[in-house]
Structure formats: structure tokens, C-alpha cells
């Protein structure tokens, strides 16, 4: 599994922001966000996201929904 980019402290602060934006806190929310950040950092195609982050298509759809 790739190294996570967010420390627990950073994640707790980001989670407060996401919840304030009415983003539902599903159990895989952190890995979804980590997958988005990984993709931003590396510039890889969505389909090339490591499986450790979950289904690339689900992450892609959530990214597009949140950025709209």
C-alpha cells in the first residue's frame, strides 16, 4: 500500500472541513481522499490508482461530484 499523505492530525482537521461541506463521512472517506491526493501528486491516470485506495472509478466520480 502506498504511503499515506495525511497524518492523523491533518486528517482530523480536513474531516471537520469536509463534514462542514455536508460530505457524508462514509467509512472509506479517508482512503478516497488519499486516492485523490495521490492522483494529484503523481499525475497518474485515474485508472492507474493503486488498488489500496479502492475502486478508481468510485474515487473519480466522487472527485468530480465534489469539485463541481
Rosetta silent file (secondary structure, phi, psi, omega in degrees, C-alpha in Angstrom):
SEQUENCE: XXXXXXXXXXXXXXXXXXXXXXXXXXXXXXXXXXXXXXXXXXXXXXXXXXXXXXXXXXXXXXXXXXXX
SCORE:     score description
SCORE:     0.000 S_00000001
   1 L     0.000  138.103  179.058    0.000    0.000    0.000 S_00000001
   2 L   -63.191  153.823  176.322    1.319    3.454   -0.820 S_00000001
   3 L   -61.272  135.308  178.586    2.468    5.686    1.962 S_00000001
   4 L   -75.940  145.880 -175.875   -0.392    7.786    3.259 S_00000001
   5 L   -93.804  -21.171 -176.335   -0.007   11.508    2.759 S_00000001
   6 L  -105.726  127.872  172.511   -2.144   12.741    5.629 S_00000001
   7 L   -72.869  166.031  178.158   -1.153   12.378    9.251 S_00000001
   8 H   -60.163  -36.684  179.174   -3.918   11.619   11.724 S_00000001
   9 H   -65.286  -45.420  178.405   -3.759   15.238   12.890 S_00000001
  10 H   -64.892  -40.423 -179.761   -4.141   16.600    9.356 S_00000001
  11 H   -62.233  -42.160 -178.522   -6.926   14.140    8.604 S_00000001
  12 H   -63.500  -36.221  177.543   -8.944   15.183   11.667 S_00000001
  13 H   -69.960  -42.715  178.976   -8.746   18.836   10.571 S_00000001
  14 H   -65.755  -38.513  179.662   -9.670   18.015    6.984 S_00000001
  15 H   -59.866  -41.325  176.915  -12.529   15.798    8.141 S_00000001
  16 H   -58.628  -42.365  179.334  -14.068   18.730   10.022 S_00000001
  17 H   -65.209  -45.620 -178.859  -13.964   20.798    6.821 S_00000001
  18 H   -62.824  -42.388 -179.986  -15.464   18.009    4.710 S_00000001
  19 H   -67.019  -34.083  176.957  -18.270   17.408    7.189 S_00000001
  20 H   -65.848  -28.820  178.192  -18.968   21.145    7.280 S_00000001
  21 L   -84.768   11.612 -179.439  -19.346   20.974    3.486 S_00000001
  22 L    60.643   35.460  171.788  -22.016   18.273    4.077 S_00000001
  23 L   -89.534  122.848 -174.641  -19.867   15.475    2.672 S_00000001
  24 L   -66.709  132.559 -177.821  -21.111   12.273    4.264 S_00000001
  25 L   -83.680   80.243  175.248  -18.476   10.506    6.389 S_00000001
  26 L   -75.716  160.764 -174.578  -18.511    7.025    4.897 S_00000001
  27 L   -64.239  -22.794 -179.394  -16.088    4.522    6.378 S_00000001
  28 L  -101.481   16.076 -176.117  -13.802    4.704    3.323 S_00000001
  29 H   -60.134  -42.263 -178.282  -13.756    8.507    3.126 S_00000001
  30 H   -62.680  -44.492 -179.354  -10.130    8.825    4.206 S_00000001
  31 H   -67.980  -32.019  175.289   -8.864    6.377    1.579 S_00000001
  32 H   -62.975  -47.249  179.189  -10.977    8.136   -1.060 S_00000001
  33 H   -65.274  -41.612  177.672   -9.376   11.462   -0.186 S_00000001
  34 H   -60.046  -39.861  177.966   -5.929    9.830   -0.037 S_00000001
  35 H   -63.829  -41.538  177.173   -6.541    8.416   -3.524 S_00000001
  36 H   -62.552  -44.701 -179.874   -7.483   11.855   -4.837 S_00000001
  37 H   -65.542  -38.665  178.065   -4.377   13.396   -3.295 S_00000001
  38 H   -61.043  -44.809 -179.609   -2.197   10.601   -4.670 S_00000001
  39 H   -63.982  -40.838  178.131   -3.550   11.203   -8.148 S_00000001
  40 H   -63.579  -41.306 -176.562   -2.974   14.954   -7.828 S_00000001
  41 H   -70.436  -41.209 -174.550    0.575   14.436   -6.609 S_00000001
  42 H   -92.366  -26.366 -177.717    1.620   11.885   -9.214 S_00000001
  43 L    76.575   14.537 -179.082   -0.499   12.970  -12.166 S_00000001
  44 L   -71.245  155.768  173.525   -1.290    9.336  -12.988 S_00000001
  45 L   -63.160  151.520 -179.839   -4.448    8.465  -14.913 S_00000001
  46 H   -53.923  -40.700 -177.706   -7.425    7.627  -12.712 S_00000001
  47 H   -64.437  -18.250 -178.357   -7.338    4.022  -13.913 S_00000001
  48 H   -95.743    9.481  175.017   -3.771    3.670  -12.620 S_00000001
  49 L   -61.318  136.669  176.018   -4.596    4.461   -8.986 S_00000001
  50 L   -58.553  144.005 -178.185   -3.246    1.709   -6.735 S_00000001
  51 H   -62.262  -18.556 -179.796   -5.946   -0.706   -5.615 S_00000001
  52 H   -60.799  -24.492 -179.989   -5.118    0.127   -1.992 S_00000001
  53 H   -84.183  -12.722 -177.670   -7.211    3.283   -2.379 S_00000001
  54 L   108.794 -167.666 -178.069  -10.254    1.370   -3.574 S_00000001
  55 L   -66.476  121.044 -176.375  -12.115    1.368   -6.866 S_00000001
  56 H   -60.201  -36.463 -177.195  -10.638    4.083   -9.112 S_00000001
  57 H   -67.472  -37.977  177.540  -13.989    4.763  -10.768 S_00000001
  58 H   -65.503  -43.066  178.893  -15.701    5.450   -7.434 S_00000001
  59 H   -63.940  -42.881  178.626  -12.900    7.828   -6.431 S_00000001
  60 H   -60.384  -45.669 -179.239  -13.100    9.557   -9.822 S_00000001
  61 H   -64.063  -41.059  178.502  -16.872   10.009   -9.541 S_00000001
  62 H   -67.165  -38.497  177.390  -16.608   11.443   -6.011 S_00000001
  63 H   -60.132  -45.884 -179.862  -13.829   13.784   -7.118 S_00000001
  64 H   -66.743  -36.413  179.320  -15.981   15.107   -9.944 S_00000001
  65 H   -67.864  -40.115 -177.606  -19.017   15.474   -7.672 S_00000001
  66 H   -74.896  -30.140 -175.248  -17.054   17.382   -5.033 S_00000001
  67 H   -87.886   -4.539 -178.837  -15.272   19.651   -7.489 S_00000001
  68 L   -75.119    0.000    0.000  -18.460   20.701   -9.294 S_00000001
